[in-house]
């Protein structure tokens, strides 16, 4: 009898194991003849959607983007679903770098006799892949001698891609150097929010503001009565693995929500590593979980001064932004990519998410950015009842 029981136990155990293995095989199958790539060479750091790389229109991919962060030959497992079945297929491809460094440069620079020679770092020399491209100036100049010097700035990355730009250095005497710091340029006028409402409010738009501690104490009921429908509120800032709340964050978000103003969030960052990004993203998520945040969350990184000394690439800074956005999107928050026209074109492109464009329009100008935008920061001299002084005014496109 014991032998019969033992035999039955072994039989059942073997049968169950075989069924489990069969289920695994049927759930994820390996194939080599379904995916047909349109190309197999890809530029480092660009954006390539998986569903646009292959001819098969009826395939659903597990990952949205192709990883192009490793130069040279790559082989990855691509998981996809076809006709209700899940497959894994190996995909060999090559990542190349043919992009020259970005030289963010003016046509001329003014320096004064006996100034410190920081001319190389006055130009932003950034590369999509190389964190420390070789950047230097061709031509002779003398910071001990007044004059105008025609020069050429050169940037070369570790793949040999080269970019040059001509500019002029103007050296002036020490006596002509402005004293006592920068001079005030005077008032740039003001833009009443009613003017923005009259011109831009439609069924397809909403009018809002973005605020921080610099707006002081806000009367949110007056703001609501003035026609403000949403507010982008600065939560805080982060640098060197330290996170800090904006001094008016709680007061602002609670005041806005109490007056039925929808809220979004922006976080000002000085991060240069993904470790800092993870810390900052978790700080933001932990803070907003108790608030009804229905408008987008923005990662605000504008620390371009001193770029050459950070030891980061354009891919690094874009990856920081996208990683921050991934944390937010995993919790079902909207995200936007914030920037001016120049920064969006030069530092943030290719842009993955919706855009929050900072472009302060002047009389007779139009907003002519080449890509669709989700929000437009239209001025920084707005006047809104309930707020003392200037405030940014924004338009949201539904």
DRENLUM-83142 format. One record per residue: residue in three letters; y, x, z of N, C-alpha, C in turn. Coordinates in steps of 0.2 Angstrom, whole numbers, plus 2048, in hexadecimal, padded with zeros to 3 digits. Atoms other than C-alpha are relative to their C-alpha. Layout:
! residues N
ALAYXZYXZYXZ ...
***
This chain:
! residues 398
UNK7FA804800800800800806804800 UNK7FA7FC80080C80E8048018047FA UNK7FF7FD8078098167F38037FB7FB UNK7FD80580580D8067EA8077FF802 UNK7F98017FE81D8047F48048067FD UNK7FC7FA8038228167F08018007F9 UNK80080080781E8147DE8057FB7FD UNK7FB8058028288047DD807803801 UNK7F97FD7FE83780D7E68028057FB UNK7FF7FB80583681C7DA8027FD7F9 UNK7FF8038068358107CB8077FD800 UNK7FA8038008448067D0806805800 UNK7FB7FA80084E8167D48028037F9 UNK7FF7FD80784B81D7C38037FB7FB UNK7FD80580484F80D7BB8077FF801 UNK7F98017FE86080B7C48048067FD UNK7FC7FA80286581D7C08008007F8 UNK80080080886081A7AD8067FB7FE UNK7FB80580286B80A7AD807802801 UNK7F97FD7FF87A8137B58028057FB UNK7FE7FB8068798217A88017FC7FA UNK7FE80480687881479A8067FD800 UNK7F98037FF88780B7A18058057FE UNK7FB7FB80189181B7A18008027F9 UNK8007FF80788C81F78F8037FB7FC UNK7FD80680489080E7898087FF801 UNK7F98017FF8A180E7928048057FD UNK7FD7FB8038A781F78C7FC8047FB UNK8047FD8058A082577B8038067FD UNK7FE7FA8038A28367737FF7FF7F9 UNK8018008078A68367618048057FC UNK7FC7FB8038AD8427548027FE7F9 UNK7FF8028078B08377448047FA800 UNK7FC8068008BC82A7498088017FF UNK7F97FE8018CD83274B8028047FA UNK7FE7FC8068D683873B807801801 UNK7F97FE7FF8E684273F8048017FA UNK7FB7FF8068F5842734802807800 UNK7FE7F98008F98537397FD804806 UNK8047FC7FA8F2861745805806802 UNK7FB7FB7FE90286C7478067FC803 UNK7FB8047FD90F866753805805804 UNK7FA7FC7FD92086D759800800808 UNK8007FF7F992187376B8057FB803 UNK7FB8047FC9298667778027FA7FC UNK7FE80780392B85876A7FC7FA803 UNK8038067FE92684676D7FB7FE7FA UNK8058028059168417647FC7FA803 UNK8048067FD90F82F7677F98007FD UNK8077FF8038FC82F7667FF7FB7FB UNK8028068058FC81E75D8038017F9 UNK7FD7FE80790782674F7FD8067FD UNK8037F98028FC83674D7FA7FF7FB UNK8068018038ED82E7468007F97FB UNK8008058058E98227377FD7F9803 UNK8048067FD8DE8167428057FB804 UNK7FB8057FD8EA8077467FD7FC805 UNK8038047FB8DD7FE7507FE803806 UNK8027FC7FB8DB80B75D805800806 UNK7FB8007FA8E380A76F7FE807804 UNK8017FA7FD8E681B777801800807 UNK7FF8007F98E581F78A806803801 UNK7FA7FD7FF8F382B7898057FF7FA UNK7FB8028059038277808038067FC UNK7FD7FA80390983977C7FB8067FF UNK8047FA801901848775803806804 UNK7FD7FA7FC9038587808018057FB UNK7FE7FA80590D865776803805805 UNK7FD7FB7FC9118707857FC807800 UNK8047FA80090487E7818008037F9 UNK8007FC80790888A7727F98027FE UNK8067FE8038FA88E7677FB7FB7FF UNK8058058028E98867647FE7FC807 UNK8028057FB8E487776F7FA7FC7FE UNK8058058018D586C7718007FB806 UNK8008057FB8D685C77B7FB7FB7FF UNK8048068008CB84D77F8057FA7FF UNK7FC8068018D483D7787FB7FA802 UNK8048067FE8CE82D7808047FA7FD UNK7FD8068048D181D7767FB7FA800 UNK8048068008CA80B7758007FE7F9 UNK8018038068C38047657FB7FB800 UNK8058068008BB7F37637FD7FF807 UNK8038027F98B97F17767FC806803 UNK8037FA7FE8B1802777804806802 UNK7FC7FA7FF8B881277F7FD8067FE UNK8037FA8038B6822777804806802 UNK7FD7FA7FF8BA83477A7FF8057FA UNK8017FC8068BD84076B804806801 UNK7FC7FA7FF8C285276B8058017FA UNK7FB7FF8058D2856761803807800 UNK7FD7FA8008D786775C8068007FC UNK7F98008038E986B758804806802 UNK7FC7FA7FE8F68797588077FE802 UNK7F98017FE9078797618048067FE UNK7FC7FA8039148847588077FF803 UNK7F98007FE92688975C8048037FB UNK7FB7FE80593288A74E8077FE801 UNK7FA8027FE941884757804806803 UNK7FB7FB7FE9508907598037FE807 UNK7FC8027FA95989176A8067FC7FF UNK7FA80480096788576E806804802 UNK7FA7FD7FE97888D76F8057FB801 UNK7FB8057FE984881778806804801 UNK7FB7FB80099488A7738067FD7FD UNK7FA8028039A68887708038057FB UNK7FE7FB8059B088F762804806802 UNK7FD7FA7FD9BA89A76D8007FF808 UNK8007FF7F99BB8A077F806804802 UNK7FB7FC7FD9CA8A67897FF803806 UNK8017FC7FA9C98B4796806804801 UNK7FA7FC7FE9D68BF79F7FE807801 UNK8017F97FE9D78D17A17FE801807 UNK8037FE7FA9CC8D87AF7FC7FA802 UNK8058057FE9C28C87AF7F9803800 UNK8077FE8009AF8C97B37FD7FF7FA UNK8038018079A58CB7A37FA7FB801 UNK80680580099B8BB7A48007FC7F9 UNK80080480699D8B67927FA7FE7FD UNK80680280298B8B678E7FE7F9803 UNK8028067FC9888A979B8057FA800 UNK7FC80680199789E7967FD7FC7FB UNK80480380698C8997877F97FE803 UNK8068027FE97D88E78B7FB8027FB UNK8057FE80496E8977837F97FD802 UNK8068037FD95F88C7857FB7FF7FA UNK80680180594E88B77C7FB7FB802 UNK8048067FF94287D77A7F9803804 UNK8067FE7FD933888780801807805 UNK7FF7F97FC93A89A7868057FE805 UNK7FB8017FB941899797805806801 UNK7FB7FA80094A8AA7958018037F9 UNK7FF7FD80694F8AC783805806800 UNK7FC7FA8009588BC77E8077FE7FD UNK7FA80380296A8B777D806806801 UNK7FB7FA8009788C47798067FF7FB UNK7FA8018049898C67708008067FB UNK7FF7FB80598B8D07608088017FF UNK7F97FF80199C8D875E803804806 UNK7FD7FC7FB9A88E37688067FC803 UNK7FA8037FD9B58DC774802804807 UNK7FE7FC7FB9BF8E47828047FB805 UNK7FC8047FB9C48DA792805804804 UNK7FA7FD7FD9D18E77968058007FB UNK7FB8008059DA8E47868017F97FD UNK7FE8078029E48D47817FE8007F8 UNK8018008079DE8CE7707FB7FA7FE UNK8058058039D38C27657FA8047FD UNK8067FC8029C18C87627FB7FB7FD UNK8058048039B68C07557F9802802 UNK8067FE7FE9A48C075C7FA7FB7FE UNK8058048029938B97597FB800806 UNK8058017FB9878B27667F97FF7FD UNK8078008039748B57637FB7FD805 UNK8068027FC9658AC76B7FA8017FC UNK8077FF8039538B17677FB7FE805 UNK8058027FB9448A976F7FA8057FF UNK8067FC8009338B17727FB7FF7FA UNK80480180692C8AA7628048037FA UNK7FC7FD80593A8B37588057FB7FD UNK7FB8048039448A4754807802802 UNK7FA7FE7FF9568A87538067FB7FE UNK7FA80480196789F754806804801 UNK7FA7FD7FF9788A67528067FC7FF UNK7FA80480098A89F754806805801 UNK7FA7FC80099B8A77508057FD805 UNK7FB8037FB9A98A575D805806801 UNK7FB7FC7FF9B98AD762801801808 UNK7FE7FF7F99BD8B5773808802800 UNK7F87FE8009D08B5777801803807 UNK7FF7FD7F99D48C1785808800801 UNK7F98017FF9E58BE78D802805806 UNK7FE7FC7FA9EF8C879A7FF7FC806 UNK8018037FA9ED8C57AC8067FC802 UNK7FA8047FE9FF8BF7AE8007F97FD UNK8008078039FB8B07A37FA7FC803 UNK8068047FD9EC8AA7AE8037FB804 UNK7FE8067FB9EF8997B67FF802807 UNK8017FE7F99F289B7C87FF7F9804 UNK8008067FC9ED88F7D67FA7FB7FE UNK8068058039DD8877CD8027FC7FB UNK7FF8048069DC87A7C08067FB801 UNK7FA8057FF9EB86F7BC7FE7F97FE UNK8028078029EA85D7BC8027FD7F9 UNK7FE8028079EA8557AB8037F9801 UNK7FD8068009F28457B27FB7FA7FF UNK8048068009EC8337B27FD7FF7F9 UNK8038028069E082E7A48007F87FF UNK8008078019E581C7A67FB7FC804 UNK8058047FD9DA80E7AC7FE7FB7FC UNK8038058049CE8017A57FE7FA805 UNK8028067FC9CE7F07AE7F97FD7FD UNK8068028029BD7E97AE8007FA7FC UNK7FF8068049C37D97A78018017F8 UNK8007FE8079C77E27977FA8027FD UNK8077FF8039B57E87957FD7F9800 UNK8038078009AF7D67998027FC7FA UNK7FD8038069BB7CF78C7FD8027F9 UNK8027FD8079B57DB77E7F98017FF UNK8077FF8019A37DE7827FB7FB803 UNK8058057FD99B7D078C7FE7FB7FB UNK80380480498F7C67827FA7FD803 UNK8068037FE97F7BC7847FB806801 UNK8057FA8019767CD780802806805 UNK7FE7FA7FC9807D878C8017FE808 UNK7FE8017F99837DA79F805805802 UNK7FB7FB7FE9927E37A77FF802807 UNK8017FE7F99907EE7B6804806801 UNK7FC7FA7FE9967FE7BF7FB804802 UNK8047FB7FC98E80E7C6804803805 UNK7FC7FE7FA9948137D77FC805804 UNK8037FC7FB9918207E4805801806 UNK7FB8007FB99A8267F48078017FE UNK7F97FE8029A982B7EA8047F97FF UNK7FC8078019AE8187E88027FE807 UNK7FE8027FA9AF8177FB7FD7F9802 UNK8028077FE9AD8068048017FB7FB UNK7FF8058059AA7F87F77FF7F9803 UNK8018077FE9AD7E67F97FC7FD7FA UNK80580280699E7E07EF8017F87FE UNK7FF8078029A37CD7F08068007FB UNK7FB8008059B37D17E77FE8037F9 UNK8027FD8069AA7DC7DB7FC7FB7FC UNK80480580399E7CE7D78057FB7FD UNK7FB8058029AD7C27D58038027F9 UNK7FD7FD8069B47CE7C87FC8007FA UNK8058008059A57CC7BD7FB8057FF UNK8057FB80099A7DA7C17F97FD801 UNK8078037FF9887D67BE7FB804802 UNK8057FB7FE97F7E67C2804806802 UNK7FD7FA7FD9827F67CB7FA806800 UNK8047FA80097A8077C8802804806 UNK7FE7FD7F997A80F7DA7FD807801 UNK8037F97FF9788217DE7FD800807 UNK8048007FA96A8237EA801806804 UNK7FF7FA7FD96D8357EE7FF8067FB UNK8017FA80496A8477E87FB804803 UNK8057FB7FD95E8557E98018077FD UNK7FF7F980295F8687E87FB804804 UNK8047FB7FC9538767ED7FB7FD805 UNK8058037FD94686A7F38037FC807 UNK7FC8047FB9538617FE8027F97FD UNK7FE80780295684E7FC8057FD805 UNK7FB8037FC9658458028037FA7FE UNK7FD80780296C8338028078017FF UNK7F980180197C82F7FB8037FC806 UNK7FE8037FA98782A80A8017F9800 UNK7FE80780198B8198037FA7FC7FD UNK80580380497A8157FC7FE7F9803 UNK8038067FD9738098098067FA800 UNK7FB80580098480080A8017FD7F9 UNK7FF8028079867FF7F77FA7FB7FE UNK8068048039747F97F38007F9804 UNK8018067FD9747EC8018067FB7FF UNK7FA8048029867E67FD7FF7FD7F9 UNK8018038069827E47EB7FB7FA800 UNK8058058009727DB7EE8027F9804 UNK7FD8067FC97A7CF7FB8047FC7FC UNK7FB8038049867CA7ED7FD7FE7F9 UNK8048018069787C77E08028047FA UNK7FF7FB80597D7D67D67F98047FF UNK8067FC80196E7DE7CE801807800 UNK7FF7F97FF96B7F07D27FB8057FC UNK8047FA8029648007CA802806804 UNK7FF7FB7FC9648117D18018077FB UNK8007F98039698237CC7FF805805 UNK8017FB7FB9648337D48028077FD UNK7FD7FA80296E8437D27FC806802 UNK8047FB7FE9638527D18028077FD UNK7FF7F98029648657D07FA8047FF UNK8067FD8009528687CE7FF8047FA UNK8027FB80594A8767C47F98007FF UNK8078008009388737C77FD7F9801 UNK80480680092B8657C67FF7FE808 UNK8018027F99288677D98067FD803 UNK7FB8047FD9398627DD8017F97FD UNK8008068039388547D17FB7FB804 UNK8048047FC92984D7DA8037FE806 UNK7FD8027FA93284E7EA8057FB800 UNK7FA8058019418457E47FE7F97FE UNK8038068029378387DB7FD7FC806 UNK8038037FA92D8347EB8067FD805 UNK7FA8017FB93E8347F58037F97FD UNK7FD8068039458277E97FC7FA801 UNK80480580093681C7E87FF7FD807 UNK8018027F993481C7FB8067FC803 UNK7FA8037FE9468177FD8017F97FD UNK7FE8068049478097F07FB7FA801 UNK8068057FF9368007F58027FA803 UNK7FE8057FC93F7F58018067FC7FD UNK7FA80380494D7F07F47FE7FD7FA UNK80180480694D7E47E58038047FA UNK7FD7FC8059507F17D87FE7FE7F9 UNK8028038069507E87C78038037FA UNK7FD7FD80695B7F37BC7FD807800 UNK8037F98019568057B6802805805 UNK7FF7FA7FB9548157C08018067FB UNK7FE7FA80495C8247B9800807804 UNK8007F97FD9598377BC8068037FD UNK7FA7FE80296A83E7BB801808801 UNK8007F980096A8517B78058037FC UNK7FA7FE80497A8597B1802807802 UNK7FE7FA7FE97986A7B87FF8067FB UNK8017FC80697B8737A8804807801 UNK7FC7FA7FE9888807AF7FB805803 UNK8047FB7FD97E8907B37F98007FD UNK80780180396F88B7A77FD8067FF UNK8037F980296C89D7A27FC803805 UNK8037FC7FB9678A27B37FB7FC804 UNK8058057FC95B8937B87F98027FE UNK8077FE80294C89A7AE7FC7FA7FE UNK8038068039488897A68017FF7F9 UNK8008028079458837958037F97FF UNK7FE80780294B87378C7FA7FC802 UNK8068047FE93986D78E8007FF807 UNK8008017F993A8707A08047FB803 UNK7FB8057FE9498667A37FE7F97FE UNK8028068029438587987FA7FD804 UNK8068027FC9328587A18027FE807 UNK7FE8027FA93B8577B18027F8800 UNK7FD8078009448477AC7FA7FB7FE UNK80680580293483F7A47FB800806 UNK8048017FB92A8437B38037FC806 UNK7FD8057FC93683B7BE8007F97FE UNK80180780393682C7B37F97FD800 UNK8078027FF92382C7B37FF7FD807 UNK8018027F992382A7C68037F9801 UNK7FD80780092F81B7C47FC7FB7FC UNK8038048049268137B67F97FE803 UNK8078017FD9158147BF8017FA806 UNK7FF8067FB91D8087CC8047FA7FD UNK7FD8058049247FD7BE8077FF801 UNK7F98008019368027BF8028027F9 UNK7FE7FE8079408037AF804807801 UNK7FC7F97FF9488157AC8048007FA UNK7FB7FE80695681B7A1801808800 UNK7FE7F980095B82C79B8078007FF UNK7F98007FF96D8307A08038067FC UNK7FC7FA80397983B7968057FF7FC UNK7FA80180598883E78C7FD8017F9 UNK80380080798683E7797FE8087FF UNK8027FA8019868517797F9802804 UNK8067FE7FC9798537877FA7FC7FD UNK80680380396E84677F7FE8037FA UNK8027FD80796E84E76E7FE807801 UNK8027F980096C8607747FB801805 UNK8057FE7FA9638607857FB7FC801 UNK8058057FF95A8507867FC7FE7FA UNK80480280595484D7757FA8057FF UNK8028078019468487718007FC806 UNK7FF8047FA94A83A77C7FA7FB800 UNK8068047FF93B8307828017F9802 UNK7FF8077FD94282178C8077FD7FD UNK7F980380195181578B806805802 UNK7FA7FC7FF96281D78A8067FC804 UNK7FA8027FD97181B7968058057FE UNK7FB7FB80397F82378C807800804 UNK7F97FF7FD98F82A7948048017FA UNK7FC7FF80599C8287878077FC801 UNK7FA8037FD9AE82478D8057FF7F9 UNK7FC8018069B681B77E807800801 UNK7F88008009C881D7798027FA7FB UNK7FD8058059D381176F7FE8027F9 UNK8017FF8079CD80F75E7F98037FE UNK8067FD8019BC8177617FA7FB800 UNK8068047FF9AB80F7607FA804802 UNK8067FD7FD99A8137687FB8017FA UNK8047FF80699181B7597FA805801 UNK8067FC7FE9828247627FA7FE7FB UNK8058018069748267557FA7FC802 UNK8078047FE96681E7608027FA804 UNK7FF8067FB96580D769801802807 UNK7FF7FF7F896B80D77B7FF7FA804 UNK8018067FC9678027898067FF805 UNK7FA8007FC9768067948068047FD UNK7FA7FC80398880C78F805801806 UNK7FB7FF7FB99381479C8068017FC UNK7FA8008059A3810793806803802 UNK7FA7FC7FD9B081779F7FF802807 UNK8007FE7F99B38207AF8067FF803 UNK7FA8027FD9C48197B28017F9801 UNK8008088009BF8077B58047FE807 UNK7FD8037FA9C97FC7C17FC7F9801 UNK8048067FE9BF7EF7CA8027FD807 UNK7FE8037F99C57E37D87FB801805 UNK8057FF7FB9BD7E87E87FE808801 UNK8027F98009BC7FB7E48078037FF UNK7FA7FC8019CB8077E77FF8067FC UNK8007FA8059CE8137D97FB7FF7FA UNK8048018069C38177CA7F97FF801 UNK8078027FF9B28117C77FD8007F9 UNK8038018079A68137B87FE7F97FE UNK8028078029A38037AE7FB8017FB UNK8068008049938007A57FE7FA7FC UNK80280680398C7F47987F88017FF UNK8088008019797F07987FE7FB7FA UNK8028048069717EA7887F97FD802 UNK8068037FE9647DD78C7FA8017FA 
***
